[in-house]
């Protein structure tokens, strides 16, 4: 499944301006992840939540914990 929207990184809170992206790798439980994102960053996510490649590389254990907690579209 693909979507025309930017994606927001759950860890750093940044939103990249992607054109068309696969939802593979996005969180399955978007509502719970979105609520926690808002608590953590003080704002609602701009779009679907995922873990960006930079954060995944810098914090692989944190990224994996996020996916365990919120699920990942495969």
N, C-alpha and C positions, 0 to 999 in steps of 0.2 A: 504494500500500500504506500502511496506517495502523497505528499501534501505540499501545496505552494504556500510556504510560510517560513519565516525565520525560526530558528530554534534557540531556546534559552538554556544555558548551562546551569544546572542545579547547584553546582559547587561555587563557581565564581560569579554567577548572576548575570553574565554578559549574554547579549543576544546578537548572533551573527546573522547577516542578511543573506541567507541561502536563497536560491531560486526554487528549485524543486528538490525535495529531499525524501528519502525513505523514512518511514516511521520506525524502521528497525533500529533498535537501540534506544528508542524513547521509552519513558516510564509507562507501564501499564496502568498503575493506580494513580492517574493524573490528579484526582481530587485531593487525596491525602498528601501527595508530593507537593502540590500547589499550595496547600495550607501551610505546610512546613516551610516551603520556600518563602512565603510571605512573612512568617515569623522570623526567619533567618535574615532576610534581606530588606524587610520593611516595605516591600512592594509586591504587587501581583506579578507573576511571570508574564512576559510579553507573548508567549506562545508555548508550544509543546516543550516539555522538559526532557533533557538528556544530560549526559556528561560529555563536555567537549574534549577533543583529543589532547589538548594541552593539560587540562586538569587530570585526565585519565593517566597521562604519562607521569605527571608530577606526584599524583596521589593515587596510585593504583588500588590500594587497600580501601581508601575512602570511596572511590568509584564503585568498587565491587560491593561494599556495604550498602550503598545507595540502591544498586540493582537488586540486591537481596531483599531490601526493605520494600521497594516500590514495584519490583518486577521490571521486565524488559520485553518489549515487543521483539519477537524473533522472526 
